[in-house]
Amino acid sequence: MRDIPYSTLAGFFHACRNVAGSTIGSFKRKLKFSGKHDIVPEIETIKIKDVNEAYERVLKSDLRYHFLKDMTSIA
């Protein structure tokens, strides 16, 4: 178990992570903080030909990460 409590039950059961803050800091400062602490998004890369399938998965809530389209798969 983690020594830091989860803020929601969803986070507990799905190991979700959130980075929260305020509107006081700048976007540049948030990026710098994320880089310093190795905070990166979790993504699933899909080929353009699979975009319709990915969309159906979104509608069914059948995804674990954010989708990222691989634009090099167009050629």
C-alpha angles and dihedrals in degrees: 000000000000120000090220113075119237117242094218138027090239088060091051096051099038101033090238119177127206133189110204132178145141135276090248095084122069125248089244090056091051091051091049091051091048091050093047092052097038093244109164134165120257108234142173113216116218132187118242090246088062097051094105091052089048090051090052089051090053091052089051092045087239100144135095101193138026114277119242118194115226100223091188088071090070094079 
